[in-house]
Amino acid sequence: MILTPVELASFIEARNACPHDFLGMRPFKQGRSQGVLVRAFIREAKACEVVDVSKKTAPGVEMELLAPEGLFEVFIPKVKDVFRYQLRATLHSGEIRQFFDPYSFLPTLGEQDLYLFNEGNEHRIYEKLGSHLRVIDGIPGVSFAVWAPSAARVSVVGNFNHWDGRYHPMRPLGGSGVWELFIPGLGEGELYKYELLDQSQNILIKTDPYGAYFEAPPGNASIVYNPRTHAWKDSEWMQKRAADAGRIDRPLSIYEVHLGSWKRKVEDGNRPFSYRELAPMLADYVTEMGFTHIEVMPLAEHPFDGSWGYQVTGFFAPTQRFGTPADFAFFVDHLHQRGIGVILDWVPAHFPRDSFALAEFDGTHLYEHADPRQGAHMDWGTLIFNFGRNEVRCFLIANALAWLDLYHLDGLRVDAVASMLYLDYSRKDGEWIPNKFGGRENLEAIDFLRQTNQLVHSYYPGVLTIAEESTSFSGISRAVEHGGIGFDFKWNMGWMHDTLKYFQKEPIHRKWHHNDLTFGALYQYSENFVTVFSHDEVVHGKGSMLNKMGAWDIAEKAATLRSLYGHMWAWPGKKLLFMGCEFGQSREWAYASSLDWHLLQYKDHEGIRLLVRELNHLYKNEPVLSCNDLDGRGFRWINSHDGGASVVSYLRQDEFQQTFFAVVGHFTPVMRGNFRVGVPRGGWWKEVLNTNSAYYGGTGAGNEGGRLADDIPCNGYPHSLSLTIPPLTTLIFKWSADA
């Protein structure tokens, strides 16, 4: 036996950190004889031969069994160089297997790959780390690579080796912290995990951080999968998206969707529909409703349905709940072909503590901070990424780019940005560590967000990045080169909370809270805003949008909600509405059941849906409303002070003041006749939308299609309209010079 007893024990006990130094074939000199030495470690084998595949008729060279666990060795004399060979193993069962030796292949990652990864600048690292189908020297197989710098040993385990970490240990690639192995003969669909030995000799079983596909819980194994098999047919959409890249102020009306509860197949055990089933149904509905995009709640793999996707364990994998990655690609492709954009809710702020995933990945705090004052999220019980670590930043940036590359997504809505910006987010004194300047800003996270936004826009012109951010942090949607964070848009959380607070009041009390309705105009143009009513507003006891409305009965609640939506679509800012809110679902959203589509048989609910549909079409077809959201010259108050009547009125106009819309919102349950509203032009003001229309379930009272302006000054304008303002109604008028 050439292998020493200590070296032999390191294999038997699965402690060998450098298997390629011992296994495989290498030149060797024994005494005066020059030849090659071959070693192999094969599970359940009682005999093994080395077969020279270049000599088809040559007999195999029998190897010596060094240990019953399957470690074999042979010295072949009088051979000058290593040669192409296979191993022919006879198993205890009598089965004979012949295969190429995994330890006869060179590394699949080069020095440049590793250097850029350690530097944090390998933007396509998802093509290098993880599992990948490859053909090396004409031999198909799967390469595996994982970052685990503090591990004492890493092995690939799966059905192919009975999940035994002794039989496919990986090689460390220098000081990069990356471990790698190519296993010939494996193919797509193979389940695998990584078995790690930490520095305390504990065994850790981990899924692949770069895994492209996963099995369902509780197994959670990574699955070898090629995510590039879909034949895309959305070239027309992609070309148009790139052409629109410089035009940020364009129609954007987003339908936020949780795929597992939009609709479910009740007759089939109430199961969720698949990606392929959902695609045409969603496309039909969204097209009819006039939304320009959908925003899907997080679809990266996650073990717990109740997290709604926000506690991610497989950052690079579309969840298996609705099908394969190819099925998800079909879903996006189909919506693109129907003219609908797809935005993904992306979660780089934190990750869960599940032992099989990223937490303490190699026995150390690898992806997260070690100090809980930096690494533990106080609200969600999760862990915070160490944004200052190059390889972690590389992981996250590559993850953002991978979704855009592999699945053609049109935008990323970045979750919980506020928690990333501030070190003291949701923490008391003494529970956080200041930055190097003594401040509360998370400088590493800010740099990460800036770099991500820059790279997304550089690689994928026309893709949108949207921040869910609730603080007054300046410059969220300002370009990085101008000192900002670089997002295209920011959710207008302030407007949302103030507006909902106002509409939750009973009408008689609203006059005392008029400021909640108007305050948002003071900061409206400080950021590029998306005006939102999201999923967070209709769960956890907050009530549905319909039941939030301060009113006594369903009809009055429906009228109030219609008036709110009329005001929302007329107000500057892009639009987002969570599913179910568009028809006034009565109960809160429940992630495990379908929306209450049966409510559409009732006019109060169907009327709300019809209104949202008309608002979307009006918004998209009128550039003053949809391409003028970010220009402060496009908005003017008519009257922001009439709290006594609970009426607000304002103008939406183009920069040349050639097109005008006058918006009048009235939020009490009384009829107001001969109500005078100032306007800047004489002529005909057509009533283009009345949320009290009988078509939407209202009484039908209004202004008979429009009003001719009187030469009576009002509200500081030279002309005015004498209007009938129905209860709980928003009216929108469009000016034309001629009656």
N, C-alpha and C positions, 0 to 999 in steps of 0.2 A: 504494500500500500504506500503510494507516494504521498497521499494526503495525510497530514499529521492527525493524531487523535483529537487535538484541540479544534482543528479545522473541521474534522468530521462532526464533532459534537455541535459546532455552530450551525450546521445544516439540520441535524436531527432535532435540535432544540429551537430551530427557527430564530437564530440570533445573528445570521451572517448578513452584514451590511453591504458587502461588495461581491455579489455572486458571480459576476462576470470575470472576476479575478481567479475563479476556481472552476466554474462550469464552462462547457463548450470545448472547442479545440484550440490548441496553441502549440507553437514550436517548443520542443523540450529535448534536453540532452540527458540521457541516463548512462552514466559511466562514459564509455567512449562512443556510445551509439547515439546518433542524431535521429530524431523522429518527431512525432507529434503526440501530445497527451490529450486524451478526451475524457471528460467527466459528464455525467448526466444524473439528474435526480428525478425519478419518475415514480409516481404513486402507483401502488399495487402491482409493481413489476417484479418478476422473479428472475428474468433474464433480459439481456439487452445486447444488441450488436450495432456496430458502426458500419454503415453501408455507403460506399463511394458511389454517388449517383451518376458520376461521369463514366463509370464502367458498369454497363447494364448487367453483365453476366458475372461480375466479381462477387465472391461470397462475402458475407458480413464478417467483421472482426468481432469476436466475442469479447464482451467486457466483464470485468470482475465485479461481483456484488460485494460492496464494502459494508453494507448495513441492510438489515431486512426492510427498512423504510423505503429502500429503492435507490440508494446512492451507488452509482457504478463508475468504474475507472478502467482505462486501458492505455498502455503506451504502445504506439505503433512505430516500430523502428524503420530505418532506411527510407523515410519519407522526408523530402526536403522542405516542402511547404504545406500549409493547411490546404485542404481541398473541400469541395462542396460535398456535403454528406447528409444522410438522414439517420435517424435512430429507429431501429426495429426492436420494439419491446414486446416481450411475452408476459402477459399478465397472469396473476394467480388463477384467474378464471379460465385460462387457456386461450383467451383472445389475443391475437397478434395485431399490433398497431405499428405502422411505419409513418414517420413524420419528420419534418425539419426541426432542428433544435433551436428553441428560442434564444439560446445563448451563443448562437453563431452569427448574429446580426449586429451591425454597427448601430450607434444611437440614431434615433429619428429626429433629434433636435440638434442644431448646430450652435456653435459658440455665439454667433450673432443673435440668434433667437434668445438665448439665455441672458446675454448681456442686456438686450433691450427690455426683457422681462424684469430683471433685477433693477433696472433703471426706471421702470414704470412706463416705458414708452413703446411696448409691443402691442399695438392697437388691435392686432388680429391674433392675440395669444390663444383665443378659443380654437384656432385651427392647429395649434401646436400641443397645448395641454388637453387633458381629457382622453377619450378613446376615439380612434379614427381608423376607418377601414383603409388599408394601404396595400399596395403591391410593391414589394421590395425584392429586387433581383428576380423578378418574375414570379415571386411567391406571394400569394394573397394571405392576409392576416389582419390583425388589429394591433395598433400601437397604443400604449397606455403611458400617460405622463401625469404626474401630480406633484404639487409643491408641498413639501413637508420637511423644512430644514432642520427641525429638532428631532425628527424620528431616528431611532436607532436601526430600524429595518422597516421596509415597506414591501408588501406583496400584493399581487392581484389575485383575488379569489373569486370563484364562481362555480357554476355547475361543472365546468370543464375540469376542475381539480377538487371537486367535492368540498369547496369552501375551506380548503386546507392551506394556510399561509406558508407552509414549508416549501411548496412545490413551484411557485412562480415568484420568487423574490425579485425585486427590481434593482436596477443599478442607480447609484447616485451620480449625478453629472457635475463633478467638480464641487465647487463651493456655491453653486447656484441654489441649492435647496431643492432642486427638481430631481425626481426619481423617474426612471423610464424603463420600458420593456416592450419589445415587439413579440407577439405570440402568433406564429404562423398557424394557419388552419382555422382560426376562429372567424366568425362571420357576424352579419347583422342579426340582431335579436338576442345576442348572448347577454345573460344577466351577470353583473359583476359588482364587486365593491373593492375597497382597499383595506387590507389588514396592516395596521401599523403597530410597531413596538416602540413605546416611548422610552425616555431615558430612565424611567423608574421601573422598566421591564413590565409595564402594563400593556395588555393587548387592546387596541382600539379598532373597531370596525366602522369604516366611514364610506359614505356614498361619494361619488365623484363631484367635486365642486363645479367642474366644467361639463358635467353630463348633459347630453342632448335629449334624453328621454328616460323616464323612470317607471318602475312598476308601482302599482297602487299600494298604499299602506295595508297591512303593517310591514310588508316586506321592504318596500322603499328602495329596492336595488336599482342601480343604474343599468341602463340597457344600451348596448352598442347600437348606434343608429346614425345613418347618414341623413342629415337634414336638408340636403340639396337635391333631392330626387324630384321635387315638383317641377313640372314644366310650366313656367309662368306665362300668362297671356294678358298681362296688364301693361304692356309697353306704352299704350296710348295714355293711360293714367299717369305713369311714371314720367313720361315726357312733359306732360302738362304740369305736373307737380314741380319739376325742375324749372320750367319756364316761369312759373308763378313765384319762384323763390324770392325775388326782390320786392314782391308786393305783399307785405305783411297785413295790410289793412284790406282784407277781402272777406267775403261772406264766410262765417264760421258759426254754425249752429250745431251743437254736439248733443247727441243722445247717449247718456251714460248707461251702460248695461252690465249687469251681472249675468253671465251666460248660464249659470246653473239655475236661475230662478226667473228668467224672462218668460219662458214658457217651458212646461214639462209635459212629457207624454204620459198622461194620466192613465190611459188604457193599458200601458205597459209598465205597471208598477210605479207610476209617478216618477219615472227616471228622467234625468235631464236629456235634452236632445244633444246629438253630437255636433261637432264643428260643421260637418257636411250637411247635416239636416238643418242646422240653424242658418247657414249662409243664405239660401234663397228666401226663407221666411223673414229674416231680419232685413234683407235687402228690399223685399217687397214693402214691408211696413215703413222702413226709414225713408224710402223713396216717396211713398204716399204722403208721409208726414212732412216731408220737405227738409229734413235735417241734412246737413252737409257731411257730417262725420258721426261715427260712433266712438265712444271711449269705453273700452272694456276694462272692468276692474281686474286686478292682477291675475295673470294667467301663468306666471312662472310656477313651477311645481311647488306644492305646499301640502303638508300631511293632514292638516286639520281644516275641514270645511268651514267651521265656525270662525276662522280667521279671515274669511272672504278673500283669501289670497295674499294678505298683507304680512304673513309670516312665512317667508320663502326659504325653502331648503334646496331647490334646484333652479338656480338663477338663469340658466341657459336653456331650460326645457319648458316648452308649452305643457301645461298639465295634461296628464293622461285621462282625466275625467271625461273629456269630450272627444278623445281620439288621439291619433298619432301626430307628430310634428308635421308630416305631409298633409294630414287632414286640416291642421291649422293653417298651413300655407294655402290650401284650397279655399278656406274660409276668407282669408284676406284677399286673395286673388279674385274671388267671386264678387266681393263687395267693390273692389276697384273697378271691375268690368261694368258694374252697375253705377259707377260714378260716386261712390261713397268712400270717404277716407276712414282709416282705422288708427286710433290713438290707443296706446297701451299705458295703463297705470303701472308705473315702474317704482320699485321700492329699494333704493340704495341706502336708506337711513339706518336700517337695523336688520337683525336676523334673529330667529328663535334659538333657544338653548337646546334643541333636540340633540341627543348624544350622537346620532348617526350622521349629523351634517357638519356645519362649519365650526360650531363651538369647540374651543380647545382642540383644534383639528389634529395637531401632531403631539398632543400632550401639553402644549403651551398655548398661551393666548395669541394665536397666530393671526387671525383675522380681526380680533377685537382687542381693545385695550385691556391690560391686566388690572389696572386700578378701576374699581367699580364707579369711582367718581367721574371717570371718563368713558368707561366701557359698558355700563349697565343702564338701560333705559328705564326711567322711573315709572312711566305710565303703563308700558306694555309688557314689562317683565322680560324684555328682549335684550340683545347685545348690540352695541354700537360699533360699527366698523372703525378701524384705525386708519383714518384717511391720510395720515402722514406716512404710512408705510408704502414704499414704492410698489411692491407686488400686489398689495390690496387695492391700491388705486388703479393699477393695471387691470386687475380682475374686474372692477366695477366699470371702468371706461369701456373695456372690451365688451362687457355685457350689454351696455347701452348700444354699442355699435353692432353687436351680433343680432339683436332683434331687428334692426333696420336692414342689415345685410341679408340675413337668412329669410326674413319674413316680410320684407317690403313695407314695414309699418310707417305711418305718416306722421307720427308724433309720439312723444313721451310725456305723460303727465307725471311729474316727479312728486312722490308722496312725502309728506312730513318735512318739507324743506326748513320750516322754522326750527325744528328740533336739531337740524344739522348746523344751522347758522350760529346757534348760541350754546356755549358751554354750560350755562346755568339754566337751560330750558327745563322747566318743571322741577327745579331743584331749589332747596333751601340753602341758606348760608352754611358753608362748611361741607356741602355735598358736591362741590365742583372745584375744579382746578383752573385758575386763570391762565390765559395764554402768555407767551413770553414777554408781552408788553404789559401784563397785568390786567388785560381787558377780558370781556366775556365772549368775544367773538371767537368762533372756532376757525382759526386761520387755515388749517389744513383742509377742512371741509369746504370752505369758501374757494380755495384754490382748485379743489377737485371739481366743484360745480362749474367754475369758470372754464376749466380745461375740457370738461365733458361737453358743455354747450358749444365751445369753439370747434371741437372735433366733429360733433354731430353736424353742425352747419357746414363745415368744410367738406366732409365726406359725402353728405347727403343734402344738397341744396333743396330747400322747399320743405324739409321735415321740420315740424314745430316742436319746441320744448316749452312746457307749461308748468309753472310752479304752484303747488298747493302751499301757500305761505300766508300766515295770518298776522304777521307783525308789521311794524313800520320801517323795517330794514330798507334802506334806500337803494334804488337801482337794480331791483330784481330783474326787471325786463329791459334794462339798459345794456347796450353792447359792452363787451369786455374792454374793447379798445377805448371806450369812453368812461371807464371806471366802474362799470356795472358787473352783474353776475352773468348776464348773457342769455337769459331766458327770452323767448319771444313774448310770452304772456304770463300773467299772474292771476290766480283766482281772486276775485274781489270778495274776500270773506267779510270785510267790514260792511259793505253794502248789504250783503246777504243777512248778516245778523241784525243790523239796524232795521232793515225792511221787514224781516219776519217779526221782530219785536213790535213794530208798529201794527202789522196786520193781525197779530194775536190779541190785540186789545179789542174790547167791545167798541163798536162804532162811537158810542157816546163819549168815550174817553180818548179817542184818537186826537182830538183837537189839542190836547195837552202834550202830545208827543209828536207834533208835526215835524220837529227837528230831526227825528229819526228818519223821516222820509226824504229830507232835503240835504242832510249833512254830507252825504256822499259826493255831492257835486263839488265840494271844496277840494277833494283830492282825486277826482275822477281821471285827470290827465297826468297824474304823477307816475303812473305805470301804464303798461298796455294790459288792460283788464279783460278777463272773462267773467261775465255776470253769471253766477251759478246758484242752483239749488241742487245739491248733490245727495248721495246716499246717506251721508252722515246726518242729514237733517230729518230723516224719516225712520229712525231706529232708536232703540234704547229709551223708550218712553217719551220721546220728543213728539210723537204723533205724526200722522201723515200730513202732507201739505194741505189736504182738504180740511182735516180736523183741526189744524192749527188756526184756521181762520176764525176770528172772534165774531161768531154769529150764532143764532139760536137754532136754526134748522138747516137741513141739507141744501135746500134751494138757495138760502141766503149765503151759506158757506160757498156754494158753487159760484154764485154771482161774485162774491168777494175774491175768490181765487181767479176767476176770469179777469177781473179788473187788475189784479196783481200781475198776471201774465201779460196783459196788454201793456201795462207800465214797464215791465221788464224788457219786453222786446223793443219798445220804443226808446228806452234809456240807452245811452251810449255804452258800448262794450259788447264783446262777443258773447254767445249764449251757450249755456249748458244746463240740461234738465235731466234728472234721474228718471229711469224707466218707472212707469206707473204714475208718476206725477203728472204726466201729460193727459191722463184721463181722470185725475182726482181719485186715485184709489183711497178707500176709506180707512183701511187698517195700515199699520206700519208694515214696512218691507220685512219679509222673512226669507232668509237665504235658502231655505230648504223646500220652499214651495213656490208654485207659479204665481205670477201676478193675477189679480182678480179680473180676468178679461170678461167674465160674465156681466160685469157692471155696465158694459157698453150698451146693454139693452135699455138702460135708463138714460133719459135725456140729460139729467144733471151731469152725468159722467161723459156721455158721448158728446155733449155740447162743449165740454172743456177740451176734449180731444180735437173736435172740429176747429175750435178756436186756435189751438196751438198749431194745427196744420196751416190755417190761414195766416197766422202770424209769421210762420217760417217762410211761406211763399211771398208774403209782402216784404219781409226782410230781405230775402235773396234778390227779389226783382227790383228793389229800389236802392240804388247805390248810396243815396244820402243816408239810408239806415244801415247798410251793411259794409260800405267801403269808406265810412266816415266816422268810425268809432274812436279813432286815436287822435283826431284833430280837434283841439279845443275850440276852433272856429265853427265847429259843426253843432254846437249846443248853446242855446240861450234861454234863460228863464223868461217866461212871461209873468208868472206870479208864483213865488215860492213861499209867500207869507200868509196865505189864506187858511190858517189853521182852524179858524172858526167854522168854516164850511167844509173843512177837510178836503180841500181841492188843491191840486198842484197843476200847473200848466207850463209848458216849455216848448221851444222850437227845436227841430232838427233841420239843419240847412247845409247847403254846400258852401264852399269857400267863396264862390262868386255871387252868392245870394240870388241864385236863379231858381232854386227849388226849395220849397219850404213844406215841412210838416208841422202842424200844431197839435200837440198832445195835451189832452185834458183828462186828468184822473180825479174821480170823485169817490170818496170812500165812506159815505154815510148812507143809511137806508131811506133817505128822503128824496123826493123829486124836486129838482131845482129848475124853475122855468125862468126865461128871460135873463139867463146868467151871462153877463158880459165878459168877454175875454179879448184882450188886445192882440192885434196881429200887425205885422209890418207892411202888408200890402193890401190894397183894395182888390176886389175881384171875387171870383168864386172859390170857396173852400169846400172841396168835396169830402164828405164823410166816408173815408175809405175803410174804416173799421169801427165797429161799435160792439163792445163786449156784451151789451144788453140785447143784441139781436135775437129774435125768436129762433133763428137758425142754430144759435148756441145754447138755447134753453132760457133765454131772457124773455122780457115782456114785449120787446119790439119797439119800445118807446125810444125816440131819437130825434134826428133833425132832418127827416125826409130826404136824405141823400146829400145834404150839404146846406151851406148858408152863404149868402152874399154879404161881403164885408160892408159895414156901415162906416161912413166918414165921421166916426165918433171916437176921439182919442180915449185910450184906456190902457192902464198898466204901463204907461210910458211909450205906447205905440200909437201911431197916427190913425189907425183903423181898429175896428173891433167887430166881433161876432156876438150876436144875441142867441144864446144856445139853450136848448132843453137838455139838461144833464140828468139822465136817469139815476136811480140809486145804484151805488156800488158798481160803477161803470167807468171804463176808460174809453175815450173817444180819440180817434186819430183822423185829422183832416189834412188834405193835400191842396195846396194853392195852385190855381191856374189864373192867368190874366183875364180870361173871358169867362162869362157866366155859362 
